[in-house]
Amino acid sequence: MAATPNDAAPLKPLQGSALVLLTIAVAFSTFMEVLDMTIVNVAVPHIAGSLGVSPSEGTWTISSYALASAIMQPLTGWLARRFGEVRTFVVSVMLFVVFSMLCGLATSMPMLVIGRLMQGAGSGPMVALSLTLLLSSYPKEKQGIALALWAMTVVVAPIFGPILGGWLTDNFSWPWIFYINLPVGLLAAAITWTLLRKRETKTFNTPIDVIGLVLLVVGVGALQFMLDNGNDHDWFSSPMIVTLGIVALVCLTFLIVWELHAKHPVVELSLFRERNFTAGVVGLSLGMMAFFGINVVFPLWLQTTLGYTATWAGLATAPVGILAFIVAPILGRNMHRLDLRAVVTFAFVMFAITSYWFSTFDSGASFSTLVLPRFVMGIAIPCFFIPLNQVYLSGLPASEIASASGLANFCRTLGSSVSTALSVTLWQHRGEFHHATLTEQITPSHPAATGFLQQLSHAGFSRMESLGVVDRLLNREALTLAVNDVFWVCALLFVLLIPVLWLAKPPFGSAGGGVGH
């Protein structure tokens, strides 16, 4: 379907209040979608108790959402070409809202899991298209600001998710974590449709690549399910996890080969031929693995080992957003003056320093001691996300922005899933190792051990009770040493990633080669 000169006429960027309104609507819809990935985490025990299932079964509410969202993200480009970017985005938001309500109204676990699956499927194209719509509506010289605003919603939402989820669950009930999406989603969809319906992108009646779609659904589904459940089933000692791993490997290998030769690929893997796209996405995905590893294990350690409540663990992690909020708009305004590779290098160095700082804490660390490195880490967040989004989009034509953003978001999501699985597994395994090592010191020949046991005996503890107290103390120290190991590994990964960034080649220009012009 050939474009006529009229079709190709560039649209003028939005101005003034229309641009502000659109930015708020798109930012809130993105915030809502990313928030829903983490807001459920703290509510799982309440949900499981309310629906009469075990907490491990309750985690299906997290897995099902991540699974459907991960499958839909790479399909964003095809959906946008087929139905138009604005229409796809608005329908995506509306589906998300409808299935959020059904999740809140669920009376059984299967009903909630199906609701979460459909909610995740609806949300898939939202994040990628929100960036595409923002870039196409902003003037070329202000696209750095658009990127900064978008990146901040994606970064800050997972940090505030557990705090908001904990507060709503404690003060109201768990369905409210889903009900709050209704006013936000309806408003975002109404504003976006009103402002952008006359700016709809050109649609193409491209056929669906059925083989590619099946390989994507089965391959990504098996991989996501394996990552979510591997730790509970002791990984590859479980036949189910081995089977899932083989299915994922076979399907994803065939998917790559098929999509590179398909006439109408459902996933635009040819984008990886672009040097900056590859360097940017690899840096973003692996950087996200290290960054997410810290953000998963830190609150877990606070709650399970140091006795923090969900709310206090949230408050200990939240200060990371303060400097990020302050730095993001300044960076967005000055991106064109900076070498983006140097900015991301600074971010990775700061991440490495703060990760190493975390690895020096003991189990007696005070709240203020724990909060300080989280606060300092905040300066690196915008320097990591904003430039890398600009790097992978640089040099791409406007027509490929949706596909590129969808594929990059998929890789970022996958990085987060892999990180969650690996960091929790590493933490538990290192905890067992340190527990065994520390236990070797509890012998009659060790004066500190015998002295402590005698003190407990004089305090009225029986021998079994004394050994129980010692075991709890050893467990606390072992898990603290293990969390130090995870932080140390993350610090090392950040340092090793720095050379990857320098494979990108300037100029990095405006995203999409001047989208909207």
Secondary structure, DSSP 8 states (H G I E B T S, - for coil): ----HHHH-------HHHHHHHHHHHHHHHHHHHHHHHTTGGGHHHHHHHHT--HHHHTHHHHHHHHHHHHHGGGHHHHHHHH-HHHHHHHHHHHHHHHHHHHHT--SHHHHHHHHHHHHHHHHHHHHHHHHHHHHHS-GGGHHHHHHHHHHHHHHHHHHHHHHHHHHHHHS-TTHHHHTHHHHHHHHHHHHHHHHGGG----------HHHHHHHHHHHHHHHHHHHHTTTTTGGGSHHHHHHHHHHHHHHHHHHHHHHH-SS-SS-GGGGGSHHHHHHHHHHHHHHHHHHHHHHHHHHHHHHTS---HHHHHHHHTTHHHHHHHHHHHHHHHGGGS-HHHHHHHHHHHHHHHHHHHTT--TT--HHHHHHHHHHHTTHHHHHHHHHHHHHHBT--GGGHHHHHHHHHHHHHHHHHHHHHHHHHHHHHHHHHHHHHHHTT-STT-HHHHHHHHHHHHTT--HHHHHHHHHHHHHHHHHHHHHHHHHHHHHHHHHHHHHHHTTS-S---SBTTTTT-
